[in-house]
């Protein structure tokens, strides 16, 4: 019975260890990913701080870093909780093992004591040879053999329990060290997060003092966005008309329909148009991050990335537009994927021409740089003339 219980206990420990390791590994993978993003944001912030004046670029990067720092803290707290849960279960297992060892040791002690008391009263050989027949002698012999085997098994069991306790105690010590390490990291991250929030408030305070000037810049930017929207509407309408359609829907060939269907199937899985970056300007209409009374409208998203970052096509398609737009002071590329269109604006360089077939992740240009905003790629997605939220289409 004891062997059966120990077998079940071993299986339970193995299964719980596997689940625990998997959970902690998942948390550590997420933590490593977040730390990588924070390191990238630190490099962006370092580049932005070369410009001594306060800019929206610095605030956007700092805010993103604060979000990632909070995410990192969440992962650390989750790790601590998982470790603490494992410590509690470990302590429970140690108690169970110690109780089992005591039971087995007590039973073995009684067996040894009983054998010792009978050592002068029973002569094993005489007891066997005094049997009435062969079967009785054989049974008496097997009896002594079974006692000896049982004694050996008990010793082996006690040794296994001692080994298991040793392993569990070492594991407990390791878990406590892991927990203390994570708690120390939480303290460090909390202090850094507090420092980042103070810096953010200081930047916002400085920027708000220049509200009049910034509102003028924002008004100019909004005007450029409206002109870009008008230009895109004309360009996409031109492509739809060119397909032979007499409606607002692009007329697809069988081959184009296959590409269009494949594009649709990849919603939420498209690669980012830049290798690294974060969404600093959301899709749709929303309140300005600093000036709450100001409303911002965006037909796509703005992705803040590294200076001179490469821009990539998010899916295979055909370049329909590659041109410089005076309305936005920079270059614009439109790629058609069946009846879907992806727009890449604010480019300093272009590496493709209208009519070129491009592959997924093919480099098509470079992001332009601005002292105030940094390197921000304007990225938009259309289905025919319908504006779609690119954030929902890009891989997480």
N, C-alpha and C positions, 0 to 999 in steps of 0.2 A: 504493500500500500504506500509505504514511504517512497519507494522507487518511483511509483506512478505519479505521486504528487510532485516529486522533484522533477520528473520529466515534463509535466505540465507547466511547472514553474519556469523551467528553462526555456520552454517554447514561448511562454508569455513574455519573458524578459527579452528574448530575441526579437519578437514581433514589435514590442514597445520601443526597443532600441532602433529598429528599422524605421518606424514611423517618426520617432523623435529626430533621427539623423536626417530623414527626408525633409521634415519641417524646418529644421535649423538650416539645412543646406539651401532650401528655397529662400529663406529670409536672408541668408548671407549672399546669395546670388543677387537678390534685389538690392541689398546694401552696397555691393560692389558696383552695380550698375549706377546707382545714385551717386556714389563717390566719384565715379568716372565723369558723370555729368557735372558735378560740382567743380572738379578739376578743370573741365573745359570752360565753365563759366568764369572761373578764376582767371584763366588765360584771356578771355574776352574782356573782363573787367580791368586787367592789367593794361591791355591795349587801349581801352577807353580812357583810362586815367592819365594817359600821355597828354590828353587834352585837359588842361587845368580847369576849364570852366565846367559848370554843372550842365549836364545834358539829359534828355529823355533816354538816351542810350544807356547811360550809367544806371539810371533808376530802373529801367526795364531789366537789365542784366542782374542788378542787385535783388530785385523782387523775385526773379526766377531762382536766384541762388537761395533766397530765404525759403521759397517753396520747397526746393530740393533738400535744404537743411532740415526742414520740418519732416519731410519724408524719411530722411535718414534717421532722425530721432525716433520716428514711429517704428522703423525697422529695428532699431536698437532696443526699444522698450519691448517689442514683440520677441526679440531674441532673449532678453532677460526673463520674460514670462515663461517662455518655453524651457529655458534652462532651470528656472526655479521649479517648474512643474516636474521636470526630470529629477531634480534633487529630492523633492518630496517622495516621488515614487522609488528612487534609489534608496532612500532612508527606510522606506517601508519594506523593500526587498531585503535589506540588510537585517532588519528585525525578524523577518520571516525565516531567513537563513539561519540566524542565530538560535531561534526557537527550534528549528529542525535539527540543528547540530546538537542542541542540549538533549532533545528526545533520543536521538541516535546514540549519543555518548552515554546517557543514563542506561539505555537498554544494553549497550555493550558492557558497561561496568557491571550490571547485574549478571550478565552471562559469564564474565570472567570470575566474578565473586562466587557464583554457583559452582563453576568448574573447580575453583580452588578449594571450596569446602568439601567437595567429594573426592579430592585427589587421593586420600588415604583409605576411603571406604570402598572404592570400586577399582578393581584392576581390570583394565580394558580387555587384555588378552584372556584372562580367566573368565570374564563375563561372556566373551564371545565363544570360547571353547566349552563352556558349561551348557551350551545350547542343547535342546532336545533333538534337533535335527539340523540339516544343512540350511534350510530356508530360514529358520530362526537365527542361525549364526550369521547368515548373509544380511538379514534385516538389522541385527545388532551392529554389524560392521558398518552398514550404510548409515545407521543412526549417528555413530561417532564421526563418520566422514561428513555428514550434513552439518553437524555442530561446528566442525572445523571450517567447512566452506562458508557457513553463515558468519562465523567470526571474522573470516578474511573479508567477506563482503561488507561487513559493518565497518571494518577498518578503512576499506577503500572508500566507503560512503562518507566517513568522517573526513578523510583527506580531501575528497571532492568538495565537500561543504566548506572546508577551510580555504581551498583554492578559490572557490566562488566568492567567499567573503573578502578575500584579499583583492580579487579583481574589482568587486563592487566598491570597496573602500578607496582603491586607487581612482576608480571612475568618479566617485563622489568628490575626491580632492580636486580632480581635473575640472569638474563641473563648477565647483565653487570658484576656482581661479578664472574660468571663462566668464562667470557671472560678474565677478569683481572687475575684470577687464572691461566688460561691456558697460558697467555702471560708471567707471572712470571716463570712458569715451562719451557717455551721456553728459557728464558734468562739463567736459571740454566743449562739446557741441552746443550745450545750453549757453555757455559764456560767449561763444562765437556768434550764436544766433542773436543774442542780446546786442552785441556790438554791431551786427549787420542792420538790425532794426533802428538803432540810433543813427547809423550812417544814412539809412534810407530817409528817416525823418528830417535829418539835416539837409539832404539833397532837395527834398520836396519843399522844405522851408525856403531854401535859396531860390528855387525855381518859381515858387509862388510870388516872390518879390518882383519877378520879371514877367508877371502874368500878361501885362499889356503887350509886350513884345512877342511873347509866345503865342498869344491869341492870333496875332497877325500872321505868324508863321503857320499856325494851324489852319487858318482860313485859306492861305495860299495852297497848302497841301490838300485841303478838301476840294478846292477848285480844280487842282490837277487830277484828283481822283475822279471827279465828275467828267472831266474832259477825256480821261482814259476810258471810263465806262462808255461814253458816247462813241469813242473811236472803236472800242472793242465790239460794240453793238453793230456798227457799220461793217467791220471786218468779218465778223461771224455771219452777219446777214448776207454778205457778199459770197461767202463760201457756200451757204445754204442755196443761194440762187444759182451758183455755179454748178451745183449738183443736178440741176434740172428740176428742182422742187418749186412748186408754185405756192407753197405754204411756209410756215415758220419752222418746218421740220426738214432736216437734211435727208435727201433721197439716197439711200444706201444701195451699193452693189452687193451681191452675195458675199464677196470677200470682205468688204467693209463691215457688213453685218456681223461676221465672225469676230472681227477685231473689236467691234462695239460691244458684243456680248461678253467677250473675254475681259474687257475693261470693266464692265459692270460687275462681273463675278469677283473682281479684285478689290471691291469696296472694303476699306479698312485694312488692306494689305499692300497698298501701293508703297514703293520705296520713297523716301523723302527726296525732294529736288536738290538738297544739299546733304553732304555726308554728316555734318554736325550742325546743330542749331536748335533754336526753340521758338515757339510761336509767341511773338511779342505784340502782334496786332490781330485781334479776333475777327471772325466773320460776322457780318450783319450790323445792326445799329446798337450802340451801347454807350454808356456814360464814360467820359474821359477818365483815365486812371488818376489824374491829379486834380483837374478842374471839373468837379462833379456837375456843374451846371452846363458844361459843354457836351454836346452829343456828337459821336463819331459814327460815320457810316463806312462800311467796307464791303466790297463785293467779293473779296477773297480773304487771304490771311497774309500777314507780314511775318517772315521768318528771319530772325536775327542770327547771323552766322559770322564766321571769321572773315577778316579782311582778305580780299581777292579769292574768296572761296569759289570752287567750281560749281556750276549749275548743271543738273542732270535731268534728262527726260525721265518722267516717272513711269512711262509705258511706251511700247513700240508704237510708231505712228509716222505721219508725214508732216513735215514742216510746211505750214501754209503761209506764215508771215515771219519775216526776220527783218526788222527795220528800226530806224531811229525815229522816236517820236518827240517832237519839240515840246509837246504838251507835258511830257514827264521828264524832259531833259536827258533821257537815257534810252537804251535799246530795249526792244520788245520782241519776244518770240512766241508764236502760237503753233502748237502741234495738234493735229487732228487725229483722233483715234476712233474711226467710224463716225458716229454722230456726237462723240464727246470731244471737247476742246480743252487743252491745258494751256494756261497763259503764264509766261515767265517774264516779269517786267522788272525794271531797274537793273539792267545789265550794263557793265562797262565794256564787255567784249562779247562778240558772237562768233561761233565756230561752224554754224550751219547756214544754209541758204534755202529759200522757198523751193519746194519740190523734193528736198532731201528726205530719204527714208531713214528714220532713227530707231535705235534699239533701246530697250529698257536700261536705264542707268548710264546711257551714253552722255558724255560731257558735251554741252551745247554752248556754254559761255561762262562768263565770270560775273559775280555780283559787284555792283558799283558801291563806292564808299562815300559816306557823308559825315562831316565832323559832328553834326548834331545828333543824327540817328544811328551812325555806324553803318554796317553792311546789312541791309534789310532787303530780302528778296520778296517781291510781291508775287504771290502765287494764287491763281484762280482756276476753277474748273467749271465748265459749262456742259450741259446736255442740250444740244441744239442751242436755244437762246436762254435756257433756264440756268440761273446762277445756283451753284451747289456749294455747300460748306466743305472746303478741302480738308478740314481737320478730321471729318468723318471718313475720309477716303484714305488718308495716310496711315501707315502701320504705326502701332503704339510703341 
